[in-house]
Structure formats: structure tokens, C-alpha cells
Amino acid sequence: MERIILTHWNKQTGPEPIIQYPHKKPFPVKEVFLEIWTMHELDKENSMIEFVPEEGNNSYISIIQKFEREIYFFLLEFQKNNVIGDIIKESPDILAIISKNLIELINTNKITRTISEAFNAIRNYSKLDEEENLISFFRDKIKFTILQILRNGVISKSNLTHILRNEYGFSTINIDLILISFIRENLAIKKNMPGSNECYFLIKDLAYTRIPPKNLMKDELDDKTLKYYTEALKKYFLEYYNVSDIENKIIIQTALLNKDVFLLLKTLRENHVSVNDCLNILNNKEELFNELLDKRFIYESRGFVFILSDTRFIKFSPSYIIKMLVKRYNNQEISLNEYMTHLKLLTEQLNNHPKDIDYEIV
């Protein structure tokens, strides 16, 4: 993605570009805005249109928004035939929320910071794979706090915003964008409830754990190396205690929050590497290499490094919330409608898995 451009449509004089990010290039020529306006006029059923000029290397996606009786365009500029354009077009809900938030901040001192956040959010959303997206729920302090709050059961958007601002001191300018990420990963759903307006319900919780490697690469190892490697795996996982790992924050701090370590684990899932290659991935941090050996994330033998304990995310049904819902309803913290709605969402999941534990390893 090249840039975001916010434009006001003046009914007398036409397009008036307001702000863009990044700020390096001049605004597009007036003819581009006029073409986009014409396309919106011809397609009033859709708020989002795509414009591909015949000349030049750039394409545009435009979302039209009305605010205080004025008309605005939220433009995304990207290179033709760039895969990010396809990803952007597949996410109209995210773009609608971002554009609405930005336009409402046009005449405030928050617009400059918010447009840069929006640019990075859209660009990063298109780059990350599912695991990297899930890491953000533990890496990002606001996301992690929201996850903790949602674990207590249904909450309205207004109450959530109030708690984040007053109890945690978080700015909640992009609260809609953050909540969209929970919905996209199927962790939460949004419903409009009488008296509460927007409410959010946690339907899948997120955790992490160590698991044995899926591929031992038996055909590539000599018998002696394979024997010692297999014995090390059996010994470790027979004694493995997941709760201690989580309580001591070993997994999150050592593997998930360190991008180099996470990259190493993803590499080792495919094949073992030499010690030198391993150190290169870790940016030649020998102390980190030794820490991973000590904490049993990797195994070294005859100059090669293998994965000993992989780290994966688990999505699972948060049935524990049912007890909390009963308590919160009895304390009149949630309405009967909110209580019954969340209870139904959770019990439906349990009924769909009567004999098995409802979980998914990512």
C-alpha cells in the first residue's frame, strides 16, 4: 500500500484533499478525484469502489462517508496487480470502520497520529499470517487487556471503552479496529442488544502451549542421532508441566515475544539447520541460543539444531464463562437478554462437541 488520502467533496468547488499518510508525495491530480466521484455517483448501492487509471502504476480504493452533512472520500492508493489490493477489497468492514473513525477526527489534533496508525494497521494486517496475528493478542497490551475483560463474559462497547480508559489508562481511538481483529479470528462476535447497543461475546478463548514437533525427518538422520533425539523428546514431554510454563511466562517471553526465536521455530518445523545458520537467525546471540537449549525449545547434536518443543496457539470454547455469567446476572451486572444470549452461544458450541474437547491447534 502506498498511502491513505482523506478528501472532502465541496459541492461548489469539487474535491479538497485534506491529509495523507505518508506525506512524501503530492496529492493525486484533480482528475483522479473527479473520476472517483463519478464512479460513486454511478454506483450508489456500494460505498466502496475501485478505480484503476489507464495511465500510471497506481490503483485506488475509495470509501465514501457522510459526516455532519458533508461528504468525504477515504482513499487507499496501491500499486496495480499488488496482492495487497485484493486483501483490502476483501476487508470492507475494516475499511469502513477505519474511514469512519478518521473522518470523525478530521478537525481534532488526533488526526495526524490516527491516520498513521490506520496506515500501519492496514498494511500489517495484510502481511501477517494467522500465527503472527494471534501473537498480537499477547504482544499488544490493549488487545491482551480486552481479551482478559472478555473472559468475564458479555460486555457492551461503551462499558469496555470506559474500563479501558478509566481503569487501565488506554487511549481507545481505534477501539473498533481492535475489536474487528477479535471477530476476524473468531474469538468474539458482536450483537446489538436492547438497552446496551453493541455488545461483545467471547466465543473462543486463546492460549498457547508446547507440543512435540510434527516432523522428525527420520529419513534424513542417522540412526544414532535419531535415537538420542527421540529419547530427548520422550523424556521432555513425559515430564512436561504446562501450567508451570504458563505461570512462569517462559513460552510467551522466550518464544512468542521474541521475533527471532519465533522465526527459528518456524524454520525448524520444516527441517533442522546447522548451528551457524541457527545463530544467524538469532542475530548471533549466543546467550539466546544457550537459553533456548536450557529451556528445551531446541536440541543440538553433531553441529545441527532440531526443534525439541514447538510452540503453538490453541483456540478453545470458554465454557468456564458460564459460571461467571450466572454470578454477574445474579449481581444485576448484566441483563437477562445478555445473559441468555451468551449462554446460548456457549452451550451451542458444547452441544456440537458432546464427546470431544472443542479446541483447535493453530
C-alpha positions in Angstrom: 0.0 0.0 0.0 1.3 3.4 -1.0 -0.7 5.8 1.1 -4.0 6.8 2.7 -5.7 10.1 1.5 -8.7 11.8 3.1 -10.6 14.1 0.8 -13.6 16.4 1.3 -16.1 16.9 -1.5 -17.1 20.5 -1.7 -20.4 20.8 -3.5 -19.4 24.1 -5.2 -15.7 23.6 -6.0 -15.3 19.8 -6.0 -12.5 17.7 -4.3 -10.5 19.2 -1.5 -7.7 16.9 -0.3 -7.3 17.2 3.5 -4.5 15.0 4.7 -2.5 12.0 3.6 -0.1 9.5 5.0 2.8 9.1 4.2 3.3 12.8 3.4 6.1 12.4 0.8 4.3 12.7 -2.5 1.9 15.5 -3.8 -1.8 14.7 -3.8 -3.1 13.0 -6.9 -4.3 15.3 -9.7 -7.8 16.6 -9.6 -8.9 14.4 -12.5 -8.4 11.3 -10.3 -10.7 12.6 -7.6 -13.3 13.6 -10.3 -13.2 10.1 -11.8 -13.7 8.6 -8.3 -16.6 10.9 -7.6 -18.3 9.9 -10.9 -17.9 6.2 -10.1 -19.5 6.8 -6.6 -22.4 8.7 -8.3 -23.0 5.8 -10.8 -22.9 3.1 -8.0 -24.8 4.5 -5.1 -25.6 1.0 -3.7 -21.9 0.4 -2.8 -20.0 2.6 -0.5 -16.7 1.2 -1.8 -15.4 1.4 -5.3 -12.2 0.6 -7.1 -10.6 3.0 -9.7 -7.8 1.8 -11.9 -6.4 4.7 -14.1 -5.3 3.8 -17.6 -2.0 5.6 -17.1 0.4 5.2 -14.2 1.2 2.3 -11.9 -1.3 3.0 -9.1 -4.8 1.9 -8.3 -7.3 3.3 -5.8 -10.0 2.0 -3.5 -12.4 4.7 -2.3 -14.9 4.5 0.5 -17.5 7.4 0.6 -18.6 8.6 4.0 -21.0 11.3 5.2 -20.3 13.2 8.4 -22.1 16.3 9.7 -23.9 16.6 6.3 -20.6 16.7 4.5 -19.2 14.1 2.0 -15.7 12.6 2.3 -13.6 10.1 0.5 -11.3 7.7 2.2 -8.8 6.7 -0.5 -6.2 3.9 -0.4 -3.5 4.0 -3.1 -1.6 0.9 -4.0 0.3 -0.5 -7.0 -1.5 -2.2 -9.7 -1.5 -6.0 -9.6 -0.3 -5.9 -6.0 -1.8 -8.7 -3.8 -2.5 -6.2 -1.0 -5.2 -4.7 -3.2 -7.1 -8.0 -3.2 -6.7 -8.3 0.6 -8.0 -4.7 1.0 -11.1 -5.4 -1.1 -11.8 -8.5 0.9 -12.0 -6.4 4.2 -14.7 -3.8 3.6 -15.8 -3.9 7.3 -12.3 -3.0 8.5 -12.1 -0.2 5.9 -15.5 1.2 6.8 -14.6 1.4 10.5 -11.2 3.0 9.9 -12.6 5.6 7.5 -15.4 6.5 9.9 -13.0 6.9 12.8 -10.6 9.1 10.8 -13.3 11.3 9.3 -14.8 12.0 12.7 -11.3 13.2 13.9 -10.6 15.5 10.9 -10.9 18.7 13.0 -9.1 17.4 16.0 -5.4 17.2 17.0 -5.6 13.4 16.9 -6.0 13.1 13.2 -2.2 13.0 12.4 -1.4 10.2 14.8 -4.6 8.3 13.9 -4.0 8.3 10.1 -0.5 6.9 10.6 -1.9 4.2 12.9 -4.6 3.3 10.4 -2.0 3.1 7.6 0.2 0.7 9.6 -2.8 -1.4 10.8 -4.0 -2.0 7.2 -0.5 -2.7 5.9 0.4 -5.1 8.7 -3.0 -6.8 8.6 -2.2 -7.9 5.0 1.3 -9.1 5.8 0.8 -11.3 8.8 -0.1 -14.9 8.8 -2.5 -16.4 11.3 0.1 -17.2 13.9 1.5 -13.7 13.8 -1.9 -12.3 14.1 -2.6 -14.4 17.2 0.7 -13.3 18.7 -0.6 -9.8 18.7 -3.2 -10.7 21.2 -0.4 -11.2 23.7 2.1 -8.7 22.3 -0.3 -5.8 22.1 -1.2 -4.5 25.6 -4.6 -3.2 24.7 -5.6 -6.4 22.9 -4.4 -8.5 25.8 -6.4 -6.4 28.2 -9.5 -6.7 26.1 -9.1 -10.4 26.0 -8.9 -10.5 29.8 -12.0 -8.4 30.1 -14.0 -10.5 27.6 -13.1 -13.6 29.7 -15.6 -12.3 32.3 -18.5 -12.6 29.8 -20.6 -10.3 27.7 -19.8 -6.6 27.8 -21.1 -3.5 25.9 -18.8 -1.5 23.8 -19.5 1.6 25.9 -18.6 -0.2 29.1 -15.5 -1.7 27.6 -14.3 1.7 26.4 -15.0 3.1 29.9 -13.0 0.4 31.6 -10.0 0.7 29.2 -9.9 4.5 29.7 -10.5 4.8 33.4 -9.1 1.6 34.9 -6.2 1.0 32.5 -5.5 4.4 31.1 -5.6 3.3 27.5 -6.5 5.6 24.6 -9.3 3.9 22.7 -9.3 5.9 19.5 -9.2 2.8 17.4 -11.3 0.5 19.6 -13.5 -0.5 16.6 -10.4 -1.6 14.7 -9.1 -3.6 17.6 -12.4 -5.3 18.2 -12.6 -6.2 14.5 -9.5 -8.3 15.0 -11.3 -10.4 17.6 -14.1 -11.0 15.2 -11.8 -11.8 12.3 -10.1 -14.5 14.4 -13.5 -15.9 15.5 -12.7 -15.2 19.1 -15.7 -12.9 19.7 -18.9 -11.9 18.0 -20.8 -8.6 18.1 -24.5 -8.3 18.6 -26.8 -5.4 19.1 -28.7 -5.8 22.3 -31.8 -3.8 23.5 -30.6 -1.2 26.1 -26.9 -2.0 25.6 -26.5 -1.3 21.9 -23.2 -3.0 20.7 -22.2 -6.0 22.9 -19.3 -8.3 22.5 -19.3 -12.0 23.4 -16.2 -14.2 23.8 -16.9 -17.5 22.0 -13.3 -18.8 21.7 -10.5 -18.2 24.1 -6.8 -18.2 23.2 -3.9 -20.0 24.9 -0.5 -21.3 23.9 1.4 -24.4 24.8 4.4 -26.5 23.7 3.8 -29.6 21.5 6.2 -32.2 20.1 7.4 -31.5 16.6 5.2 -32.9 13.9 8.0 -33.9 11.6 11.0 -35.8 12.9 12.7 -36.0 9.5 13.6 -39.7 10.1 14.9 -40.3 6.6 17.5 -37.5 6.9 19.0 -38.6 10.2 21.5 -41.4 11.0 20.3 -44.0 13.5 22.4 -42.8 16.4 21.3 -39.1 16.1 17.6 -40.1 15.6 17.8 -42.4 18.7 19.2 -39.7 21.0 16.8 -37.0 19.5 13.8 -39.3 20.1 14.8 -40.1 23.6 15.2 -36.4 24.4 11.7 -35.7 23.1 10.1 -38.5 25.1 11.9 -37.5 28.3 10.9 -33.9 28.0 7.3 -34.4 27.2 6.8 -37.2 29.8 7.9 -34.7 32.4 6.3 -31.6 30.8 4.0 -29.5 33.1 2.1 -26.9 31.0 0.8 -24.9 33.9 4.3 -24.1 35.3 5.4 -23.0 31.8 2.5 -20.5 31.6 2.7 -19.3 35.2 6.4 -18.6 34.8 5.7 -16.9 31.4 8.5 -19.0 29.8 6.7 -19.6 26.5 5.4 -16.1 26.0 8.6 -14.2 27.0 11.1 -16.6 25.4 9.4 -17.8 22.2 6.4 -15.7 21.3 7.5 -12.2 22.1 10.9 -12.7 20.5 10.6 -12.4 16.7 14.0 -14.1 16.1 13.1 -17.1 18.2 9.6 -17.4 16.6 11.2 -17.3 13.2 13.7 -20.0 14.2 10.9 -22.3 15.5 9.0 -21.8 12.2 12.2 -22.7 10.3 12.9 -25.8 12.3 9.4 -27.1 11.7 10.5 -27.7 8.1 14.0 -29.0 8.7 16.9 -29.0 11.1 19.6 -26.4 10.5 23.3 -26.0 11.3 24.4 -24.3 14.4 25.8 -21.5 12.3 22.5 -21.0 10.5 20.7 -21.1 13.8 22.9 -18.3 15.2 22.4 -16.3 12.0 18.6 -16.5 12.5 19.1 -15.4 16.2 21.3 -12.5 15.0 24.4 -14.2 16.5 23.1 -14.0 20.1 24.9 -17.0 21.7 23.3 -16.3 25.1 19.9 -16.6 23.5 21.0 -19.8 21.7 22.1 -21.3 25.1 18.9 -20.1 26.7 16.8 -22.0 24.1 18.8 -25.1 24.8 18.4 -24.8 28.6 14.7 -24.2 28.3 14.3 -27.2 25.9 13.0 -25.3 22.9 15.8 -26.7 20.7 18.1 -29.7 20.7 21.6 -29.7 19.3 23.6 -32.7 18.1 26.7 -33.0 15.9 26.6 -29.4 14.8 22.9 -29.4 13.9 19.9 -27.9 15.7 16.5 -29.5 15.9 13.2 -28.4 17.3 12.5 -30.0 20.7 9.3 -28.3 21.7 7.3 -26.4 19.2 5.1 -23.5 20.4 1.5 -23.3 19.1 -1.7 -21.4 19.8 -4.9 -23.2 20.9 -8.4 -21.8 20.3 -10.9 -23.4 22.6 -14.5 -22.9 23.9 -14.5 -20.9 27.1 -17.1 -22.9 28.9 -15.8 -21.5 32.2 -17.6 -18.3 31.4 -21.0 -19.9 32.2 -20.4 -19.8 36.0 -19.3 -16.1 35.7 -22.5 -15.3 33.7 -24.6 -16.8 36.5 -22.8 -14.7 39.1 -22.9 -11.5 37.1 -26.6 -11.9 36.3 -27.4 -12.6 40.0 -25.5 -9.4 40.9 -27.5 -7.5 38.2 -24.4 -6.6 36.3 -25.8 -7.9 33.0 -29.4 -8.1 31.7 -31.4 -11.3 31.3 -31.1 -10.9 27.5 -27.3 -10.5 27.6 -27.1 -13.5 30.0 -29.3 -15.8 27.8 -27.6 -14.7 24.6 -24.1 -15.5 25.8 -25.2 -18.7 27.5 -26.8 -19.9 24.2 -23.6 -19.1 22.2 -21.5 -21.2 24.6 -23.9 -24.1 25.1 -24.4 -24.4 21.3 -20.6 -25.0 21.0 -20.6 -27.6 23.8 -23.6 -29.4 22.2 -21.7 -29.6 18.9 -18.8 -31.4 20.7 -20.6 -33.7 23.2 -17.7 -36.2 23.5 -14.7 -34.3 22.4 -13.0 -31.2 23.8 -13.7 -28.3 21.5 -10.3 -26.9 20.6 -8.2 -26.1 17.5 -4.4 -26.0 17.4 -3.1 -23.2 15.1 
